[in-house]
Every structure is written in C-alpha cells, then in structure tokens.
Amino acid sequence: MRRFLQILSIAAVLFPISVYAQEHTETVAASGDYLKGLATALAMGLGAIGPGIGIGIIGGKAVEAIGRNPEASGKIQTPMILCIAFAEAVAIYALVVALIVKFV
C-alpha cells in the first residue's frame, strides 16, 4: 500500500508536467518559457509533497492520541492545529517561489 501511494504521488507530480509539455511544445520550445513552466511545476509539485506528508502524519498521530486518551483531546487539538499551520507555511513558501519563477 505504501509503495502504491509513493507511485501515485510521483505520478501526480509528473502528469501535469507532461500535459504542459505536450500542449506547449511548438509554441514555447524556442524560448525559455518552457523551462520557466517546468521549473514552476517542479517547485510547486515538489514543494507540496513534504508538507502534505507532514500534515498526514500530524493528523494521524493526533487521532491516534485522542483515541487512546479522549479526555486530552483539547490539549492535543491546539498543538496539532499549530503544527499543521507551520507545515502548511512551507507549502506557501513553495508557492511563492513558484510564482517568482513564473513571473520574473
């Protein structure tokens, strides 16, 4: 199951790149726009994998902890949301980098 999820995440990153390359081969092959688009896709795609995995781990461990000790759900939920926000900030940094690459 874990191997399937790894292959699925790699395919999710590479599929938009291949579609973009097929659609824009003739129009931008002579210019540097193709490489900018590729760099943008890679920056956002690879920059979102880490936070996505991290948020999944955080949520899973929090649910596991609440399942073991339901009375502590209030104490677990606040740090969980804070950690999710920090992990999501990394994805936002990747988005900013992708936008800078695309428009500068």
N, C-alpha and C positions, 0 to 999 in steps of 0.2 A: 504494500500500500504506500509506503514511504517513497519507494522508487517511482511509482506511478505519479505521485504528487511532484516529485522533482522533475520528471519528464514533462508533466503538464505545465509547470511554472516556466521551464525553459521554452516550451512551445509558445506560451503566452507572450513571452518577450520577443521571440524571433518572428512570429507570424505577422505582427504589424509592420515590422521592418521589411519583410519580403513583399508584402502587399504594396507598401510605399515604393519599394524599388521597382516593382513590375509596372506600376502606374506612371511613374515619373522617369523612366529610363531615357526616353527620347528627348524630353523637354529640358532636363537639367543635367544630362550626362556631361555636357561640355563645360558646365560651370561648376562652381564649388558648392552650389546649393544642395546637391545630392549628399555631399559629406556633412553639411550642416544638419540636414534632416536625419541622417544616420546617427550623428553624434547626439542630437536632441532625443531621438528614440532610445538610444542606449543609456543616456544619462537618466532619463525618467524611468525607463524599464528596470535597469539595474539598481537605481536609487530607491525603488519602491519594494524590491524583494526583501531587503533586510528588515525594514520597519514592518512589513506585512507578516513576516515570520515572527518577529519580536512581539507584535500585538497578539498574535495567535498563542504564543507561549504564555504571555502575561495573562490573557483571558482564561486559558486552560488551567493554569496553576491557581488562579483566583477561584474559579468554580470548584476545583478540587479542594481547596482550603475551606471554602464555605460549606461544601458537602461534608467535610469532616467535623467542622465546628460551626453550625448555623448561627449560634449566638454572636459570633465575632464578625458577622457579615458587614456591619457598619464600620468596623475597624479595618477590614480588608478592602472594602469598596473604594474608599478615598485614595489610599496609595495606589490602587490598581488604576484608577482613572488618571492620576498624576503621571504614572509610568507610561500609560498609553499616550498621553499628550506629548511626553518627551520623545517617544518613539515616532510619533507622527510628525514631530518637528524635523526629524531627519528626512522624511519624505518631502516635506515642504522645502527644505534646502535643495534637494534634488530637483524639484520643480523649478525653483529659482534659477539654478544652474542651467537647466534645460531651456528655460525662456531666454536667458542671457545668450546662450549659444545660438539659439534660433534667430534672435532679433538684432544681435550686434555683429 
